[in-house]
Amino acid sequence: MKPKNPVILCNDGFTMSVQGNRNAYCQPRNDEGPYSHVECGFPSSKPSTSALREYAEDLYGKDEIDCNFTDTVYGYVPVGIVLDEFARHGGIKSGKMPE
């Protein structure tokens, strides 16, 4: 099995897990990549973009006010949306995106 990617740390301290493997909510759903969509999870704070927040698993059946954005998974998120979120947090300091 493919090892998990380390949590990504941004330059402003924001962190989030980003995974791509056969057990993750990603496309393609395998251990090879390259990935067009990835699984994100457990950000350290509410994502700054509504584009990413729309993928929150905890949001289903709720409005955005009731959603716990930091204790949920974000499935099948387009890579561009994830990279935009990291750019808004000053870029990636450590960790890496799935390849």
GUDO-293304 format. One line per field, with one value per residue: residue number from 0; y, z, x of N, C-alpha, C in turn; residue in one letter. Coordinates in Angstrom, 1 decimal. Layout:
BEGIN
resi: c(NUM | ...)
nnorth: c(Y | ...)
nup: c(Z | ...)
neast: c(X | ...)
canorth: c(Y | ...)
caup: c(Z | ...)
caeast: c(X | ...)
cnorth: c(Y | ...)
cup: c(Z | ...)
ceast: c(X | ...)
resn: c(A | ...)
//
This chain:
BEGIN
resi: c(0 | 1 | 2 | 3 | 4 | 5 | 6 | 7 | 8 | 9 | 10 | 11 | 12 | 13 | 14 | 15 | 16 | 17 | 18 | 19 | 20 | 21 | 22 | 23 | 24 | 25 | 26 | 27 | 28 | 29 | 30 | 31 | 32 | 33 | 34 | 35 | 36 | 37 | 38 | 39 | 40 | 41 | 42 | 43 | 44 | 45 | 46 | 47 | 48 | 49 | 50 | 51 | 52 | 53 | 54 | 55 | 56 | 57 | 58 | 59 | 60 | 61 | 62 | 63 | 64 | 65 | 66 | 67 | 68 | 69 | 70 | 71 | 72 | 73 | 74 | 75 | 76 | 77 | 78 | 79 | 80 | 81 | 82 | 83 | 84 | 85 | 86 | 87 | 88 | 89 | 90 | 91 | 92 | 93 | 94 | 95 | 96 | 97 | 98)
nnorth: c(-1.2 | 2.2 | 4.7 | 7.2 | 10.7 | 13.3 | 15.7 | 18.8 | 21.9 | 25.3 | 28.5 | 30.4 | 28.9 | 27.3 | 24.1 | 21.0 | 17.8 | 16.0 | 13.6 | 11.0 | 8.0 | 4.5 | 4.1 | 6.5 | 9.4 | 10.2 | 11.1 | 9.7 | 6.7 | 5.2 | 3.9 | 5.2 | 7.8 | 10.5 | 12.8 | 14.2 | 15.0 | 15.2 | 13.9 | 15.8 | 16.7 | 17.5 | 20.3 | 22.9 | 25.2 | 26.9 | 26.6 | 29.1 | 29.6 | 29.5 | 27.7 | 25.4 | 24.8 | 23.8 | 21.1 | 19.8 | 17.1 | 17.0 | 19.0 | 18.1 | 18.2 | 20.2 | 23.7 | 26.2 | 27.4 | 25.6 | 23.7 | 21.8 | 22.6 | 21.9 | 19.4 | 17.3 | 15.5 | 16.2 | 15.3 | 14.2 | 16.7 | 19.1 | 19.5 | 22.1 | 23.8 | 23.1 | 23.9 | 26.6 | 27.3 | 26.8 | 28.7 | 31.0 | 30.9 | 31.6 | 29.8 | 26.5 | 25.3 | 23.0 | 19.4 | 17.6 | 17.5 | 14.8 | 12.6)
nup: c(0.0 | -0.7 | 1.0 | 3.4 | 2.6 | 4.2 | 6.5 | 5.2 | 5.8 | 5.8 | 5.1 | 6.8 | 9.0 | 8.7 | 8.4 | 6.7 | 5.7 | 2.7 | 0.4 | -1.9 | -3.1 | -3.5 | -1.5 | -0.9 | -1.3 | -4.3 | -7.7 | -10.2 | -8.7 | -7.4 | -6.7 | -8.3 | -9.7 | -12.0 | -10.0 | -10.5 | -8.8 | -5.3 | -1.9 | 1.0 | 4.4 | 7.7 | 8.2 | 9.9 | 10.4 | 9.4 | 6.0 | 3.7 | 1.3 | -0.3 | -2.3 | -1.7 | 0.8 | 0.0 | -0.5 | 1.9 | 3.9 | 6.2 | 5.7 | 4.3 | 4.2 | 5.9 | 6.8 | 6.1 | 8.5 | 10.5 | 10.1 | 10.9 | 10.0 | 10.5 | 11.4 | 9.5 | 6.4 | 3.0 | 0.0 | -3.2 | -4.3 | -6.7 | -7.8 | -8.3 | -6.7 | -4.2 | -4.3 | -4.6 | -2.2 | -0.5 | -1.5 | -0.6 | 2.0 | 2.1 | 0.8 | 0.5 | 3.1 | 4.3 | 3.8 | 1.2 | -1.9 | -3.2 | -5.6)
neast: c(0.8 | 0.4 | 2.3 | 1.0 | 0.7 | 2.7 | 1.3 | 0.4 | 2.0 | 1.5 | 2.9 | 1.8 | 1.0 | -1.2 | -2.6 | -3.2 | -4.3 | -3.6 | -4.4 | -3.8 | -4.6 | -5.4 | -7.3 | -8.4 | -10.6 | -10.3 | -9.3 | -7.4 | -8.6 | -6.4 | -3.1 | -1.3 | -1.5 | -1.0 | -2.9 | -6.1 | -8.1 | -8.2 | -8.2 | -8.9 | -8.3 | -9.3 | -8.5 | -6.6 | -7.9 | -11.0 | -11.5 | -10.4 | -11.5 | -14.7 | -15.0 | -13.5 | -14.7 | -17.2 | -16.8 | -16.8 | -17.4 | -18.9 | -20.8 | -23.0 | -26.4 | -26.6 | -26.4 | -23.9 | -23.2 | -23.6 | -21.7 | -18.8 | -15.9 | -13.3 | -13.1 | -13.5 | -13.7 | -12.8 | -13.8 | -12.8 | -11.7 | -10.9 | -7.5 | -6.6 | -8.2 | -7.3 | -4.6 | -5.0 | -6.1 | -3.9 | -2.1 | -3.4 | -2.7 | -0.1 | 1.5 | 3.1 | 5.0 | 6.0 | 5.7 | 3.8 | 2.0 | 0.0 | 1.4)
canorth: c(0.0 | 3.5 | 5.5 | 8.5 | 11.9 | 14.0 | 16.8 | 20.0 | 23.0 | 26.5 | 29.5 | 31.1 | 28.0 | 26.5 | 22.7 | 20.1 | 16.5 | 15.9 | 12.3 | 10.4 | 6.6 | 3.7 | 4.1 | 7.9 | 9.9 | 10.9 | 10.6 | 8.3 | 6.1 | 4.2 | 4.3 | 5.7 | 9.2 | 11.8 | 13.0 | 15.5 | 15.3 | 14.6 | 13.9 | 16.6 | 16.4 | 18.1 | 21.6 | 23.5 | 26.3 | 26.9 | 27.0 | 30.5 | 29.7 | 28.7 | 26.6 | 24.2 | 24.5 | 23.1 | 19.7 | 19.3 | 15.9 | 17.4 | 20.0 | 17.5 | 18.3 | 21.4 | 25.0 | 26.4 | 27.9 | 24.4 | 22.7 | 21.8 | 22.5 | 21.4 | 18.0 | 16.6 | 15.1 | 16.8 | 14.3 | 14.5 | 18.1 | 19.4 | 19.9 | 23.6 | 24.4 | 22.9 | 24.7 | 28.0 | 27.4 | 26.9 | 30.0 | 32.0 | 30.8 | 31.9 | 28.7 | 25.3 | 25.3 | 21.6 | 18.4 | 17.6 | 17.0 | 13.5 | 12.6)
caup: c(0.0 | -0.8 | 2.3 | 3.4 | 2.5 | 5.5 | 6.6 | 4.6 | 6.6 | 5.1 | 5.7 | 7.9 | 10.1 | 8.3 | 8.1 | 6.1 | 5.1 | 1.3 | 0.1 | -3.2 | -3.1 | -3.8 | -0.4 | -0.7 | -2.2 | -5.3 | -9.0 | -10.3 | -7.3 | -7.4 | -6.1 | -9.3 | -10.1 | -11.3 | -9.5 | -10.8 | -7.6 | -4.1 | -0.6 | 2.0 | 5.7 | 9.0 | 8.2 | 11.2 | 10.5 | 8.3 | 4.7 | 3.4 | 0.0 | -0.4 | -3.3 | -0.9 | 1.8 | -0.6 | -0.6 | 3.2 | 4.1 | 7.3 | 5.2 | 3.7 | 4.9 | 6.9 | 6.2 | 6.4 | 9.8 | 11.4 | 9.7 | 11.6 | 8.8 | 10.8 | 11.8 | 8.5 | 5.2 | 1.8 | -1.0 | -4.7 | -4.5 | -7.8 | -7.3 | -8.4 | -5.6 | -3.1 | -4.5 | -4.4 | -0.7 | 0.1 | -1.9 | 0.3 | 3.3 | 1.9 | 0.1 | 1.2 | 3.8 | 4.4 | 3.3 | -0.2 | -2.6 | -3.8 | -7.0)
caeast: c(0.0 | 1.2 | 2.3 | 0.2 | 1.5 | 2.7 | 0.4 | 1.0 | 2.1 | 1.7 | 3.8 | 1.1 | 0.7 | -2.4 | -2.2 | -4.3 | -3.9 | -4.0 | -4.1 | -4.2 | -4.3 | -6.6 | -8.3 | -8.8 | -11.6 | -9.5 | -9.3 | -7.9 | -8.6 | -5.4 | -1.8 | -0.3 | -1.6 | -1.2 | -4.3 | -6.8 | -8.9 | -7.6 | -8.9 | -8.3 | -9.0 | -8.9 | -7.7 | -6.4 | -8.9 | -12.0 | -10.8 | -10.6 | -12.3 | -15.9 | -14.8 | -13.0 | -15.7 | -18.3 | -16.5 | -16.8 | -18.3 | -19.8 | -21.7 | -24.2 | -27.7 | -26.6 | -26.0 | -22.5 | -23.0 | -23.6 | -20.6 | -17.5 | -15.0 | -11.9 | -13.1 | -14.2 | -13.0 | -13.2 | -13.6 | -12.8 | -11.5 | -9.9 | -6.2 | -6.5 | -8.8 | -6.4 | -3.4 | -5.4 | -6.2 | -2.5 | -1.6 | -4.0 | -2.0 | 1.4 | 2.3 | 3.5 | 6.3 | 6.5 | 4.7 | 3.7 | 0.8 | 0.1 | 1.9)
cnorth: c(1.2 | 4.2 | 6.8 | 9.6 | 12.6 | 15.2 | 18.0 | 21.2 | 24.2 | 27.5 | 30.3 | 30.2 | 27.1 | 25.1 | 22.0 | 18.9 | 16.5 | 14.5 | 11.9 | 9.0 | 5.8 | 3.7 | 5.5 | 8.3 | 10.8 | 10.4 | 10.7 | 7.7 | 4.9 | 4.7 | 5.0 | 7.2 | 9.4 | 12.0 | 14.3 | 15.9 | 14.5 | 14.6 | 14.8 | 16.3 | 17.2 | 19.3 | 22.2 | 24.7 | 26.2 | 27.4 | 28.4 | 30.6 | 28.9 | 27.6 | 25.3 | 23.8 | 23.6 | 21.6 | 19.1 | 18.2 | 16.3 | 18.4 | 19.4 | 17.6 | 19.4 | 22.6 | 25.2 | 26.8 | 26.7 | 23.5 | 22.9 | 21.6 | 22.0 | 20.0 | 17.1 | 16.3 | 15.9 | 15.9 | 14.8 | 16.0 | 18.3 | 20.0 | 21.5 | 24.3 | 24.3 | 23.8 | 26.2 | 28.2 | 27.6 | 28.2 | 31.1 | 32.0 | 30.9 | 30.8 | 27.6 | 25.5 | 24.0 | 20.6 | 18.4 | 17.1 | 15.6 | 13.6 | 11.5)
cup: c(0.0 | 0.6 | 2.2 | 3.2 | 3.9 | 5.4 | 6.0 | 5.6 | 5.7 | 5.8 | 6.8 | 9.1 | 9.8 | 8.0 | 7.5 | 5.5 | 3.7 | 0.9 | -1.3 | -3.2 | -3.3 | -2.7 | -0.1 | -1.7 | -3.2 | -6.7 | -9.7 | -8.9 | -7.4 | -6.7 | -7.1 | -9.6 | -11.5 | -11.0 | -9.9 | -9.6 | -6.4 | -2.9 | 0.4 | 3.3 | 6.8 | 9.0 | 9.6 | 11.4 | 9.3 | 7.1 | 4.3 | 2.1 | 0.1 | -1.3 | -2.6 | 0.1 | 1.3 | -0.6 | 0.8 | 3.4 | 5.2 | 6.9 | 4.7 | 4.6 | 6.0 | 6.1 | 6.7 | 7.8 | 10.8 | 11.1 | 10.5 | 10.5 | 9.2 | 11.2 | 10.8 | 7.3 | 4.0 | 0.6 | -2.4 | -5.0 | -5.7 | -7.2 | -7.3 | -7.3 | -4.3 | -3.1 | -4.3 | -2.9 | -0.1 | -0.3 | -1.0 | 1.7 | 3.2 | 1.3 | 1.1 | 1.8 | 4.0 | 4.0 | 1.8 | -0.7 | -3.1 | -5.3 | -7.8)
ceast: c(0.9 | 1.1 | 1.5 | 1.2 | 1.5 | 1.7 | 1.1 | 0.9 | 2.3 | 2.5 | 3.1 | 0.7 | -0.5 | -1.9 | -3.5 | -3.6 | -4.4 | -3.5 | -4.6 | -3.7 | -5.6 | -7.7 | -8.8 | -9.9 | -10.9 | -9.8 | -8.0 | -7.8 | -7.7 | -4.1 | -0.8 | -0.3 | -1.2 | -2.7 | -4.9 | -7.7 | -8.3 | -8.5 | -8.2 | -9.0 | -8.4 | -8.0 | -7.6 | -7.3 | -9.9 | -11.3 | -11.3 | -11.5 | -13.6 | -15.9 | -14.4 | -14.1 | -16.9 | -18.1 | -16.5 | -17.8 | -19.4 | -20.9 | -23.0 | -25.4 | -27.7 | -26.3 | -24.6 | -22.2 | -22.9 | -22.4 | -19.4 | -16.4 | -13.6 | -11.9 | -13.9 | -13.2 | -13.6 | -12.8 | -13.6 | -12.6 | -10.5 | -8.6 | -6.0 | -7.1 | -7.9 | -5.2 | -3.8 | -5.5 | -4.8 | -1.9 | -2.1 | -3.4 | -0.5 | 2.2 | 2.6 | 4.9 | 6.9 | 5.3 | 4.7 | 2.4 | 1.0 | 0.6 | 1.3)
resn: c(M | K | P | K | N | P | V | I | L | C | N | D | G | F | T | M | S | V | Q | G | N | R | N | A | Y | C | Q | P | R | N | D | E | G | P | Y | S | H | V | E | C | G | F | P | S | S | K | P | S | T | S | A | L | R | E | Y | A | E | D | L | Y | G | K | D | E | I | D | C | N | F | T | D | T | V | Y | G | Y | V | P | V | G | I | V | L | D | E | F | A | R | H | G | G | I | K | S | G | K | M | P | E)
//
